[in-house]
Amino acid sequence: MTENITIVGGGLAGLTAAIACAEGGATVVLHEAHHTLGGRARSTAAPYVANDGTHAFYADGRPWRWLDERGLVRPYAAVRPGHLARARFRRDGRLTVRPPAGVLRMMAGRAEAPVDEDFGSWATRRFGAEAARAAAGMLGIVTYESDPGRLSAAFAWERFRRAFGPRYPAVRYVIGGWGRVIDRMAARARDLGVRIETGSRLDRLPEGRVIVATSLDAARGLLGDDSLRWESGRAVLLDLAVRADRRDLFLVSDLDEGGFLERYTLPDPSLAPEGESLVQLEMPMRPGESRAAAIARLERIADLALPGWHERTTWRRDAVAAGRTGALDLPGATWRDRPAVRRGDGVWLAGDQVAAPGLLGEVSINSALAAAEAALAARPLSRRAA
């Protein structure tokens, strides 16, 4: 029998690695410390199905194709012109249909941004200060960072182009939320013979080949490697269910403060009871800012997008996402500088802050596929002997 490959972590990265390893012929065991799978890809239970953050897939990348080829993201909905008619930008405290003219030039631009310069300086020089500030606000949703202008220009520009460039909108919404994707991934893994053990917390590495698909904090402890650190964002999340009102907007991108609001039930009505809307909001938190202060800023966006929402609210939850919002590359760094997938001695690392390309959750999938490929090719190893 082929030696086991052990996966530690049952989130998006761990399940991807488990499926890829099993498809490659390995015997796979997956350990998940929680009693449910999914990690940050979990969704709440009906009747209000909210993702753990403002999640969406992008259909123009390898991760989507990998999932779609296996039937893991269907059925899904795409953004339609009618949805975009209900989209607005918040600018100078008011809602507007169009961003500044400089941002429109950025959306159509084909410039190459440098790795070594910060985005704010580069974008100001290239497109003007107003456009640079507005673009930084738009980047809040894909960075969870209150000051995207300090990030590497190449890093920020790539994300701006993916989210708002000529191919926009490449966003896809899986019907039923991301939890449905996790359920399908778990079912496929089990069909391939993967043994999934939930409520199974490991405090040391098992023998043989191991893919660690946890947060960097957890991986740092499990591997005893203090170098497993990388910059990440910090944001407050607010989920609301409100009785439906025809005045409610679909989407608000906050150019002033980097916040974001999206009414997920417009493309997918199954996420809330009939006659109600599910809305998810995100606001990057400023250094030292309290949770209450960040939520107050986020509620001001809800005031603009959802008239009278306080009186119409039927369900609400909020949370802080810190150190779990994907990698941020500072000037001079690229994804290749992040903690390496290959750790040596038969250990590989996967997750949204490791050395793999992609946008947000795509990093988890790309790193997991790289780890699985390497683990399948590696010679079986006894860590005790090593």
KOLDRENTOR-771842 format. One record per residue (C-alpha): chain; residue number from 0; x, y, z; residue in three letters. Coordinates in steps of 0.25 Angstrom, whole numbers. Layout:
BEGIN
+------+-----+-------+-------+-------+------+
: unit : pos :    px :    py :    pz : code :
+------+-----+-------+-------+-------+------+
:    A : NUM :     X :     Y :     Z :  ALA :
...
+------+-----+-------+-------+-------+------+
//
This chain:
BEGIN
+------+-----+-------+-------+-------+------+
: unit : pos :    px :    py :    pz : code :
+------+-----+-------+-------+-------+------+
:    A :   0 :     0 :     0 :     0 :  MET :
:    A :   1 :     5 :    14 :    -3 :  THR :
:    A :   2 :     9 :    21 :     9 :  GLU :
:    A :   3 :    -1 :    31 :    15 :  ASN :
:    A :   4 :     0 :    46 :    12 :  ILE :
:    A :   5 :    -6 :    53 :    24 :  THR :
:    A :   6 :   -13 :    66 :    23 :  ILE :
:    A :   7 :   -14 :    75 :    35 :  VAL :
:    A :   8 :   -25 :    85 :    33 :  GLY :
:    A :   9 :   -39 :    83 :    27 :  GLY :
:    A :  10 :   -41 :    97 :    21 :  GLY :
:    A :  11 :   -41 :   101 :     6 :  LEU :
:    A :  12 :   -26 :    98 :     5 :  ALA :
:    A :  13 :   -26 :    85 :    13 :  GLY :
:    A :  14 :   -38 :    79 :     5 :  LEU :
:    A :  15 :   -32 :    83 :    -8 :  THR :
:    A :  16 :   -19 :    76 :    -4 :  ALA :
:    A :  17 :   -26 :    64 :     0 :  ALA :
:    A :  18 :   -34 :    63 :   -13 :  ILE :
:    A :  19 :   -21 :    65 :   -21 :  ALA :
:    A :  20 :   -13 :    55 :   -14 :  CYS :
:    A :  21 :   -24 :    44 :   -14 :  ALA :
:    A :  22 :   -26 :    47 :   -29 :  GLU :
:    A :  23 :   -11 :    44 :   -30 :  GLY :
:    A :  24 :   -13 :    30 :   -24 :  GLY :
:    A :  25 :    -8 :    33 :   -10 :  ALA :
:    A :  26 :   -15 :    28 :     3 :  THR :
:    A :  27 :   -19 :    41 :    10 :  VAL :
:    A :  28 :   -23 :    44 :    24 :  VAL :
:    A :  29 :   -28 :    58 :    28 :  LEU :
:    A :  30 :   -29 :    64 :    42 :  HIS :
:    A :  31 :   -37 :    76 :    45 :  GLU :
:    A :  32 :   -37 :    81 :    59 :  ALA :
:    A :  33 :   -51 :    87 :    59 :  HIS :
:    A :  34 :   -63 :    78 :    58 :  HIS :
:    A :  35 :   -67 :    84 :    45 :  THR :
:    A :  36 :   -59 :    85 :    32 :  LEU :
:    A :  37 :   -57 :    98 :    24 :  GLY :
:    A :  38 :   -49 :   108 :    32 :  GLY :
:    A :  39 :   -51 :   122 :    27 :  ARG :
:    A :  40 :   -59 :   116 :    15 :  ALA :
:    A :  41 :   -70 :   112 :    25 :  ARG :
:    A :  42 :   -84 :   118 :    24 :  SER :
:    A :  43 :   -95 :   119 :    34 :  THR :
:    A :  44 :  -107 :   110 :    35 :  ALA :
:    A :  45 :  -120 :   113 :    28 :  ALA :
:    A :  46 :  -129 :   121 :    28 :  PRO :
:    A :  47 :  -118 :   132 :    28 :  TYR :
:    A :  48 :  -106 :   127 :    20 :  VAL :
:    A :  49 :   -95 :   136 :    21 :  ALA :
:    A :  50 :   -80 :   133 :    17 :  ASN :
:    A :  51 :   -69 :   136 :    27 :  ASP :
:    A :  52 :   -66 :   149 :    21 :  GLY :
:    A :  53 :   -70 :   156 :     7 :  THR :
:    A :  54 :   -66 :   144 :    -1 :  HIS :
:    A :  55 :   -67 :   142 :   -16 :  ALA :
:    A :  56 :   -60 :   133 :   -27 :  PHE :
:    A :  57 :   -53 :   139 :   -39 :  TYR :
:    A :  58 :   -55 :   131 :   -51 :  ALA :
:    A :  59 :   -43 :   136 :   -59 :  ASP :
:    A :  60 :   -32 :   128 :   -51 :  GLY :
:    A :  61 :   -27 :   113 :   -49 :  ARG :
:    A :  62 :   -34 :   111 :   -36 :  PRO :
:    A :  63 :   -48 :   113 :   -42 :  TRP :
:    A :  64 :   -45 :   104 :   -53 :  ARG :
:    A :  65 :   -39 :    93 :   -44 :  TRP :
:    A :  66 :   -52 :    94 :   -35 :  LEU :
:    A :  67 :   -61 :    95 :   -47 :  ASP :
:    A :  68 :   -55 :    83 :   -55 :  GLU :
:    A :  69 :   -59 :    74 :   -42 :  ARG :
:    A :  70 :   -73 :    80 :   -41 :  GLY :
:    A :  71 :   -70 :    86 :   -28 :  LEU :
:    A :  72 :   -76 :   100 :   -31 :  VAL :
:    A :  73 :   -88 :    98 :   -39 :  ARG :
:    A :  74 :   -99 :   103 :   -39 :  PRO :
:    A :  75 :   -94 :   117 :   -38 :  TYR :
:    A :  76 :   -99 :   131 :   -42 :  ALA :
:    A :  77 :   -92 :   142 :   -49 :  ALA :
:    A :  78 :   -93 :   158 :   -48 :  VAL :
:    A :  79 :  -103 :   163 :   -58 :  ARG :
:    A :  80 :  -105 :   177 :   -64 :  PRO :
:    A :  81 :  -117 :   179 :   -55 :  GLY :
:    A :  82 :  -109 :   176 :   -43 :  HIS :
:    A :  83 :   -99 :   186 :   -47 :  LEU :
:    A :  84 :  -109 :   197 :   -49 :  ALA :
:    A :  85 :  -111 :   195 :   -34 :  ARG :
:    A :  86 :   -96 :   198 :   -31 :  ALA :
:    A :  87 :   -91 :   211 :   -25 :  ARG :
:    A :  88 :   -78 :   217 :   -21 :  PHE :
:    A :  89 :   -77 :   225 :    -8 :  ARG :
:    A :  90 :   -69 :   237 :   -10 :  ARG :
:    A :  91 :   -67 :   249 :    -1 :  ASP :
:    A :  92 :   -78 :   243 :     8 :  GLY :
:    A :  93 :   -89 :   242 :    -3 :  ARG :
:    A :  94 :   -93 :   231 :   -13 :  LEU :
:    A :  95 :   -89 :   233 :   -28 :  THR :
:    A :  96 :   -91 :   224 :   -40 :  VAL :
:    A :  97 :   -77 :   227 :   -45 :  ARG :
:    A :  98 :   -63 :   227 :   -39 :  PRO :
:    A :  99 :   -53 :   239 :   -42 :  PRO :
:    A : 100 :   -49 :   239 :   -57 :  ALA :
:    A : 101 :   -35 :   235 :   -53 :  GLY :
:    A : 102 :   -40 :   222 :   -47 :  VAL :
:    A : 103 :   -47 :   219 :   -61 :  LEU :
:    A : 104 :   -33 :   221 :   -68 :  ARG :
:    A : 105 :   -27 :   212 :   -57 :  MET :
:    A : 106 :   -38 :   201 :   -60 :  MET :
:    A : 107 :   -35 :   202 :   -75 :  ALA :
:    A : 108 :   -19 :   203 :   -73 :  GLY :
:    A : 109 :    -9 :   193 :   -77 :  ARG :
:    A : 110 :     3 :   199 :   -69 :  ALA :
:    A : 111 :    13 :   190 :   -62 :  GLU :
:    A : 112 :    15 :   194 :   -47 :  ALA :
:    A : 113 :    28 :   192 :   -40 :  PRO :
:    A : 114 :    30 :   183 :   -28 :  VAL :
:    A : 115 :    40 :   192 :   -21 :  ASP :
:    A : 116 :    31 :   204 :   -20 :  GLU :
:    A : 117 :    19 :   206 :   -12 :  ASP :
:    A : 118 :     5 :   207 :   -19 :  PHE :
:    A : 119 :     1 :   221 :   -14 :  GLY :
:    A : 120 :    14 :   227 :   -19 :  SER :
:    A : 121 :    13 :   220 :   -33 :  TRP :
:    A : 122 :    -2 :   222 :   -35 :  ALA :
:    A : 123 :    -1 :   237 :   -31 :  THR :
:    A : 124 :    10 :   239 :   -41 :  ARG :
:    A : 125 :     4 :   231 :   -52 :  ARG :
:    A : 126 :   -11 :   234 :   -50 :  PHE :
:    A : 127 :   -12 :   246 :   -41 :  GLY :
:    A : 128 :   -14 :   247 :   -26 :  ALA :
:    A : 129 :   -30 :   247 :   -27 :  GLU :
:    A : 130 :   -30 :   234 :   -35 :  ALA :
:    A : 131 :   -19 :   228 :   -26 :  ALA :
:    A : 132 :   -27 :   230 :   -13 :  ARG :
:    A : 133 :   -40 :   225 :   -19 :  ALA :
:    A : 134 :   -33 :   212 :   -24 :  ALA :
:    A : 135 :   -27 :   210 :   -10 :  ALA :
:    A : 136 :   -41 :   211 :    -5 :  GLY :
:    A : 137 :   -46 :   201 :   -15 :  MET :
:    A : 138 :   -35 :   191 :   -11 :  LEU :
:    A : 139 :   -40 :   190 :     3 :  GLY :
:    A : 140 :   -49 :   179 :    -1 :  ILE :
:    A : 141 :   -38 :   170 :    -7 :  VAL :
:    A : 142 :   -27 :   174 :     3 :  THR :
:    A : 143 :   -34 :   176 :    17 :  TYR :
:    A : 144 :   -24 :   187 :    19 :  GLU :
:    A : 145 :   -27 :   201 :    23 :  SER :
:    A : 146 :   -15 :   207 :    15 :  ASP :
:    A : 147 :   -13 :   199 :     2 :  PRO :
:    A : 148 :    -5 :   211 :    -3 :  GLY :
:    A : 149 :     7 :   206 :     6 :  ARG :
:    A : 150 :     7 :   192 :    -1 :  LEU :
:    A : 151 :    16 :   188 :   -13 :  SER :
:    A : 152 :    11 :   195 :   -25 :  ALA :
:    A : 153 :    12 :   182 :   -33 :  ALA :
:    A : 154 :     4 :   174 :   -22 :  PHE :
:    A : 155 :    -7 :   185 :   -21 :  ALA :
:    A : 156 :    -8 :   187 :   -36 :  TRP :
:    A : 157 :   -10 :   172 :   -40 :  GLU :
:    A : 158 :   -22 :   172 :   -30 :  ARG :
:    A : 159 :   -28 :   184 :   -35 :  PHE :
:    A : 160 :   -27 :   179 :   -49 :  ARG :
:    A : 161 :   -33 :   166 :   -46 :  ARG :
:    A : 162 :   -45 :   172 :   -38 :  ALA :
:    A : 163 :   -48 :   184 :   -46 :  PHE :
:    A : 164 :   -41 :   183 :   -60 :  GLY :
:    A : 165 :   -47 :   181 :   -74 :  PRO :
:    A : 166 :   -51 :   166 :   -71 :  ARG :
:    A : 167 :   -59 :   171 :   -59 :  TYR :
:    A : 168 :   -68 :   165 :   -54 :  PRO :
:    A : 169 :   -62 :   151 :   -54 :  ALA :
:    A : 170 :   -69 :   149 :   -40 :  VAL :
:    A : 171 :   -77 :   136 :   -38 :  ARG :
:    A : 172 :   -86 :   133 :   -27 :  TYR :
:    A : 173 :   -88 :   118 :   -23 :  VAL :
:    A : 174 :  -103 :   116 :   -20 :  ILE :
:    A : 175 :  -105 :   113 :    -6 :  GLY :
:    A : 176 :   -91 :   119 :    -1 :  GLY :
:    A : 177 :   -77 :   115 :     1 :  TRP :
:    A : 178 :   -82 :   104 :    11 :  GLY :
:    A : 179 :   -88 :    96 :    -1 :  ARG :
:    A : 180 :   -74 :    96 :    -8 :  VAL :
:    A : 181 :   -68 :    90 :     5 :  ILE :
:    A : 182 :   -79 :    80 :     6 :  ASP :
:    A : 183 :   -76 :    76 :    -9 :  ARG :
:    A : 184 :   -61 :    76 :    -6 :  MET :
:    A : 185 :   -63 :    67 :     6 :  ALA :
:    A : 186 :   -72 :    57 :    -2 :  ALA :
:    A : 187 :   -62 :    56 :   -13 :  ARG :
:    A : 188 :   -50 :    54 :    -4 :  ALA :
:    A : 189 :   -58 :    43 :     3 :  ARG :
:    A : 190 :   -62 :    37 :   -10 :  ASP :
:    A : 191 :   -47 :    36 :   -13 :  LEU :
:    A : 192 :   -44 :    29 :    -1 :  GLY :
:    A : 193 :   -39 :    40 :     8 :  VAL :
:    A : 194 :   -41 :    38 :    23 :  ARG :
:    A : 195 :   -46 :    50 :    29 :  ILE :
:    A : 196 :   -45 :    52 :    44 :  GLU :
:    A : 197 :   -51 :    64 :    50 :  THR :
:    A : 198 :   -49 :    68 :    65 :  GLY :
:    A : 199 :   -35 :    63 :    63 :  SER :
:    A : 200 :   -24 :    73 :    68 :  ARG :
:    A : 201 :   -10 :    69 :    66 :  LEU :
:    A : 202 :     1 :    75 :    75 :  ASP :
:    A : 203 :    13 :    69 :    67 :  ARG :
:    A : 204 :    15 :    64 :    53 :  LEU :
:    A : 205 :    12 :    50 :    49 :  PRO :
:    A : 206 :    21 :    41 :    42 :  GLU :
:    A : 207 :    22 :    41 :    27 :  GLY :
:    A : 208 :    18 :    52 :    17 :  ARG :
:    A : 209 :    10 :    63 :    23 :  VAL :
:    A : 210 :     4 :    75 :    17 :  ILE :
:    A : 211 :     1 :    86 :    27 :  VAL :
:    A : 212 :   -11 :    94 :    23 :  ALA :
:    A : 213 :   -14 :   102 :    35 :  THR :
:    A : 214 :   -13 :   117 :    38 :  SER :
:    A : 215 :     2 :   122 :    39 :  LEU :
:    A : 216 :     0 :   124 :    54 :  ASP :
:    A : 217 :    -4 :   109 :    56 :  ALA :
:    A : 218 :     7 :   104 :    46 :  ALA :
:    A : 219 :    17 :   112 :    54 :  ARG :
:    A : 220 :    14 :   105 :    66 :  GLY :
:    A : 221 :    12 :    91 :    60 :  LEU :
:    A : 222 :    26 :    92 :    52 :  LEU :
:    A : 223 :    33 :   100 :    63 :  GLY :
:    A : 224 :    37 :   110 :    53 :  ASP :
:    A : 225 :    37 :   124 :    57 :  ASP :
:    A : 226 :    40 :   129 :    43 :  SER :
:    A : 227 :    26 :   126 :    38 :  LEU :
:    A : 228 :    20 :   140 :    39 :  ARG :
:    A : 229 :    15 :   149 :    28 :  TRP :
:    A : 230 :     7 :   162 :    28 :  GLU :
:    A : 231 :    -8 :   161 :    27 :  SER :
:    A : 232 :   -20 :   171 :    28 :  GLY :
:    A : 233 :   -29 :   174 :    39 :  ARG :
:    A : 234 :   -44 :   177 :    37 :  ALA :
:    A : 235 :   -58 :   177 :    43 :  VAL :
:    A : 236 :   -69 :   169 :    37 :  LEU :
:    A : 237 :   -84 :   171 :    38 :  LEU :
:    A : 238 :   -95 :   162 :    33 :  ASP :
:    A : 239 :  -109 :   167 :    33 :  LEU :
:    A : 240 :  -122 :   161 :    29 :  ALA :
:    A : 241 :  -133 :   172 :    26 :  VAL :
:    A : 242 :  -147 :   171 :    21 :  ARG :
:    A : 243 :  -146 :   174 :     6 :  ALA :
:    A : 244 :  -148 :   188 :     1 :  ASP :
:    A : 245 :  -147 :   192 :   -14 :  ARG :
:    A : 246 :  -138 :   204 :   -11 :  ARG :
:    A : 247 :  -127 :   195 :    -6 :  ASP :
:    A : 248 :  -114 :   195 :   -14 :  LEU :
:    A : 249 :  -107 :   183 :   -18 :  PHE :
:    A : 250 :   -93 :   188 :   -16 :  LEU :
:    A : 251 :   -85 :   199 :   -10 :  VAL :
:    A : 252 :   -70 :   201 :   -12 :  SER :
:    A : 253 :   -65 :   211 :    -2 :  ASP :
:    A : 254 :   -55 :   220 :    -8 :  LEU :
:    A : 255 :   -54 :   229 :     5 :  ASP :
:    A : 256 :   -50 :   218 :    15 :  GLU :
:    A : 257 :   -48 :   205 :     8 :  GLY :
:    A : 258 :   -61 :   199 :    12 :  GLY :
:    A : 259 :   -70 :   190 :     4 :  PHE :
:    A : 260 :   -85 :   185 :     4 :  LEU :
:    A : 261 :   -91 :   174 :    -4 :  GLU :
:    A : 262 :  -106 :   169 :    -4 :  ARG :
:    A : 263 :  -103 :   154 :    -7 :  TYR :
:    A : 264 :  -118 :   151 :    -9 :  THR :
:    A : 265 :  -119 :   158 :   -22 :  LEU :
:    A : 266 :  -111 :   148 :   -30 :  PRO :
:    A : 267 :  -115 :   137 :   -20 :  ASP :
:    A : 268 :  -129 :   138 :   -13 :  PRO :
:    A : 269 :  -127 :   125 :    -6 :  SER :
:    A : 270 :  -118 :   131 :     5 :  LEU :
:    A : 271 :  -129 :   137 :    13 :  ALA :
:    A : 272 :  -144 :   134 :    15 :  PRO :
:    A : 273 :  -154 :   140 :     4 :  GLU :
:    A : 274 :  -156 :   155 :     6 :  GLY :
:    A : 275 :  -143 :   157 :    13 :  GLU :
:    A : 276 :  -129 :   161 :     8 :  SER :
:    A : 277 :  -115 :   156 :    13 :  LEU :
:    A : 278 :  -105 :   167 :    13 :  VAL :
:    A : 279 :   -90 :   165 :    16 :  GLN :
:    A : 280 :   -81 :   177 :    19 :  LEU :
:    A : 281 :   -66 :   179 :    22 :  GLU :
:    A : 282 :   -57 :   190 :    27 :  MET :
:    A : 283 :   -42 :   190 :    28 :  PRO :
:    A : 284 :   -38 :   194 :    42 :  MET :
:    A : 285 :   -29 :   206 :    45 :  ARG :
:    A : 286 :   -17 :   204 :    54 :  PRO :
:    A : 287 :   -21 :   203 :    68 :  GLY :
:    A : 288 :   -36 :   205 :    64 :  GLU :
:    A : 289 :   -46 :   198 :    73 :  SER :
:    A : 290 :   -56 :   188 :    68 :  ARG :
:    A : 291 :   -68 :   198 :    72 :  ALA :
:    A : 292 :   -62 :   209 :    64 :  ALA :
:    A : 293 :   -60 :   201 :    52 :  ALA :
:    A : 294 :   -74 :   196 :    52 :  ILE :
:    A : 295 :   -79 :   210 :    54 :  ALA :
:    A : 296 :   -72 :   214 :    41 :  ARG :
:    A : 297 :   -77 :   202 :    34 :  LEU :
:    A : 298 :   -92 :   205 :    38 :  GLU :
:    A : 299 :   -91 :   218 :    32 :  ARG :
:    A : 300 :   -89 :   211 :    18 :  ILE :
:    A : 301 :  -102 :   203 :    22 :  ALA :
:    A : 302 :  -109 :   216 :    25 :  ASP :
:    A : 303 :  -106 :   220 :    10 :  LEU :
:    A : 304 :  -109 :   207 :     3 :  ALA :
:    A : 305 :  -121 :   201 :    12 :  LEU :
:    A : 306 :  -130 :   212 :    16 :  PRO :
:    A : 307 :  -137 :   210 :    29 :  GLY :
:    A : 308 :  -129 :   197 :    31 :  TRP :
:    A : 309 :  -129 :   198 :    46 :  HIS :
:    A : 310 :  -144 :   196 :    47 :  GLU :
:    A : 311 :  -144 :   185 :    36 :  ARG :
:    A : 312 :  -133 :   176 :    42 :  THR :
:    A : 313 :  -137 :   162 :    45 :  THR :
:    A : 314 :  -123 :   156 :    48 :  TRP :
:    A : 315 :  -109 :   161 :    50 :  ARG :
:    A : 316 :   -95 :   157 :    54 :  ARG :
:    A : 317 :   -81 :   164 :    54 :  ASP :
:    A : 318 :   -67 :   159 :    55 :  ALA :
:    A : 319 :   -53 :   164 :    54 :  VAL :
:    A : 320 :   -44 :   157 :    44 :  ALA :
:    A : 321 :   -29 :   159 :    48 :  ALA :
:    A : 322 :   -17 :   151 :    43 :  GLY :
:    A : 323 :   -26 :   142 :    34 :  ARG :
:    A : 324 :   -29 :   151 :    22 :  THR :
:    A : 325 :   -18 :   147 :    12 :  GLY :
:    A : 326 :    -4 :   151 :    10 :  ALA :
:    A : 327 :     0 :   166 :     8 :  LEU :
:    A : 328 :    13 :   168 :     0 :  ASP :
:    A : 329 :    20 :   181 :     4 :  LEU :
:    A : 330 :    30 :   188 :    -6 :  PRO :
:    A : 331 :    41 :   180 :   -10 :  GLY :
:    A : 332 :    34 :   166 :    -7 :  ALA :
:    A : 333 :    26 :   157 :   -16 :  THR :
:    A : 334 :    18 :   144 :   -14 :  TRP :
:    A : 335 :    31 :   137 :   -16 :  ARG :
:    A : 336 :    37 :   143 :    -3 :  ASP :
:    A : 337 :    26 :   138 :     6 :  ARG :
:    A : 338 :    28 :   125 :    15 :  PRO :
:    A : 339 :    31 :   114 :     5 :  ALA :
:    A : 340 :    22 :   102 :     1 :  VAL :
:    A : 341 :    34 :    93 :     3 :  ARG :
:    A : 342 :    38 :    92 :    17 :  ARG :
:    A : 343 :    48 :    80 :    16 :  GLY :
:    A : 344 :    48 :    66 :    23 :  ASP :
:    A : 345 :    35 :    62 :    16 :  GLY :
:    A : 346 :    27 :    74 :    20 :  VAL :
:    A : 347 :    19 :    84 :    11 :  TRP :
:    A : 348 :    11 :    97 :    15 :  LEU :
:    A : 349 :    -2 :   102 :     9 :  ALA :
:    A : 350 :   -11 :   113 :    12 :  GLY :
:    A : 351 :   -14 :   128 :     8 :  ASP :
:    A : 352 :    -1 :   134 :    13 :  GLN :
:    A : 353 :     9 :   125 :     7 :  VAL :
:    A : 354 :    18 :   125 :    -6 :  ALA :
:    A : 355 :     7 :   124 :   -17 :  ALA :
:    A : 356 :     1 :   134 :   -26 :  PRO :
:    A : 357 :   -14 :   137 :   -27 :  GLY :
:    A : 358 :   -25 :   146 :   -21 :  LEU :
:    A : 359 :   -29 :   144 :    -6 :  LEU :
:    A : 360 :   -34 :   129 :    -6 :  GLY :
:    A : 361 :   -28 :   126 :   -19 :  GLU :
:    A : 362 :   -14 :   126 :   -11 :  VAL :
:    A : 363 :   -20 :   114 :    -3 :  SER :
:    A : 364 :   -23 :   106 :   -15 :  ILE :
:    A : 365 :   -11 :   109 :   -23 :  ASN :
:    A : 366 :    -2 :   106 :   -11 :  SER :
:    A : 367 :    -9 :    93 :    -8 :  ALA :
:    A : 368 :    -8 :    88 :   -22 :  LEU :
:    A : 369 :     7 :    91 :   -22 :  ALA :
:    A : 370 :     8 :    84 :    -8 :  ALA :
:    A : 371 :     0 :    72 :   -13 :  ALA :
:    A : 372 :     9 :    71 :   -26 :  GLU :
:    A : 373 :    22 :    71 :   -18 :  ALA :
:    A : 374 :    17 :    61 :    -7 :  ALA :
:    A : 375 :    12 :    51 :   -18 :  LEU :
:    A : 376 :    26 :    52 :   -25 :  ALA :
:    A : 377 :    34 :    51 :   -12 :  ALA :
:    A : 378 :    40 :    38 :    -7 :  ARG :
:    A : 379 :    33 :    33 :     5 :  PRO :
:    A : 380 :    40 :    37 :    18 :  LEU :
:    A : 381 :    41 :    33 :    33 :  SER :
:    A : 382 :    42 :    46 :    40 :  ARG :
:    A : 383 :    47 :    39 :    52 :  ARG :
:    A : 384 :    59 :    33 :    44 :  ALA :
:    A : 385 :    61 :    47 :    38 :  ALA :
+------+-----+-------+-------+-------+------+
//
